[in-house]
Amino acid sequence: MARTAIPTEAIDWLAVWSGVRGLVLAHDAAFARLLSDRDHTLFALTDDPRLAGRLDARENVTALLARPEAIPTDPFQFEVVFVHQGLHRYNLDQALPQIARVLRPGGCLSASYLVRDDSVPWVRRLAALLRRYDPMAMKGDYGHASLERLRDSRYFPEVEDRAFRVWQPVSRDDLMKLVMAQPLARRLDDAQLAQLLDQVGELYDGAVRPGESLRLPFQLLAWRAWVSHEELTGPVVIPDSALNIPL
């Protein structure tokens, strides 16, 4: 099944402005490619040397071999910092102040996750079928709960969010491959797996219109967290309980 396409409207909402100077926290090359195709000037941060080489080969992209907990640039370098499907990968206690440091005044951290929408009836039926074999089927953790950390961050006091609906066409063969990729498929014997695939095929045939494919629904959860530098520039206040050392 092809990679789910992220709508241009969502990319532009995350980028805020045209032609931005941005920093991408990258764990693959796909999202940086989408942004560079929209004519943004990008620096891409990764601790994977092979990925850094792939990113560096793209026009308008400069790779930085590092992690967001220690960003190797001067302050106020970027209008937008992007992270797609990856905020949960980092130590946010260390990464968020670093991201705030490198953002220009008025800039933002744009974070996004693509998650499956299980509210569509045929998807609910598929989940119910798979959970007869494995109660945890189709309950994957995308990591998007990490977005809530932005609401609690003093470095990003203003947060706005949007959800974009995304539809991925799914053929009968695509659905079979999706089921075969589930961990439960490796735990079933041949007869059980054959029975399950027959049931999935019946579900597909009963849900699809003749000559068409089903569409698997996703939501792109998109957040923009606007930076405040007050916490980075404010005076140090020693609490009353601090240790006093006489000189």
LINMO-V388677 format. One record per backbone hydrogen bond with DSSP energy under -0.5 kcal/mol. NH is the residue of the N-H (numbers start at 1). CO is the residue of the C=O. If there is no record, write none. Layout:
nh | co
NH | CO
NH | CO
This chain:
nh | co
7 | 5
10 | 7
11 | 7
12 | 8
13 | 9
14 | 10
15 | 11
16 | 12
17 | 15
19 | 38
20 | 17
22 | 20
22 | 41
23 | 80
24 | 43
25 | 23
25 | 82
26 | 24
26 | 45
33 | 29
34 | 30
35 | 31
36 | 32
37 | 33
38 | 35
39 | 36
40 | 35
41 | 20
42 | 40
42 | 60
43 | 22
44 | 62
45 | 24
45 | 43
46 | 64
49 | 47
52 | 48
53 | 49
54 | 50
55 | 51
56 | 52
57 | 53
58 | 55
61 | 58
62 | 42
64 | 44
66 | 46
66 | 64
70 | 67
71 | 68
73 | 71
76 | 101
77 | 102
78 | 102
79 | 21
80 | 21
81 | 108
82 | 23
83 | 110
84 | 25
85 | 112
89 | 86
90 | 87
92 | 90
94 | 91
95 | 91
96 | 92
98 | 94
99 | 95
100 | 96
101 | 97
102 | 98
103 | 99
103 | 100
104 | 78
107 | 104
108 | 79
109 | 225
110 | 81
110 | 108
111 | 109
111 | 223
112 | 83
113 | 221
115 | 113
115 | 219
117 | 217
118 | 116
120 | 117
123 | 120
124 | 120
125 | 121
126 | 122
127 | 123
128 | 124
129 | 125
130 | 126
131 | 127
132 | 128
132 | 129
133 | 130
134 | 130
137 | 134
139 | 136
142 | 140
146 | 143
147 | 144
148 | 145
149 | 146
150 | 147
151 | 148
152 | 148
152 | 149
153 | 150
156 | 153
158 | 226
159 | 157
160 | 224
162 | 222
164 | 220
166 | 218
168 | 216
169 | 167
170 | 214
175 | 171
176 | 172
177 | 173
178 | 174
179 | 175
180 | 176
181 | 177
182 | 179
185 | 182
186 | 182
186 | 183
187 | 183
187 | 184
188 | 184
193 | 189
194 | 190
195 | 191
196 | 192
197 | 193
198 | 194
199 | 195
200 | 196
201 | 197
202 | 198
203 | 199
204 | 200
205 | 201
206 | 202
207 | 203
207 | 204
208 | 204
212 | 209
214 | 170
216 | 168
217 | 215
218 | 166
219 | 115
220 | 164
221 | 113
221 | 219
222 | 162
222 | 220
223 | 111
224 | 160
225 | 109
226 | 158
226 | 224
227 | 107
228 | 155
232 | 229
233 | 229
234 | 230
238 | 236
239 | 237
242 | 239
246 | 244
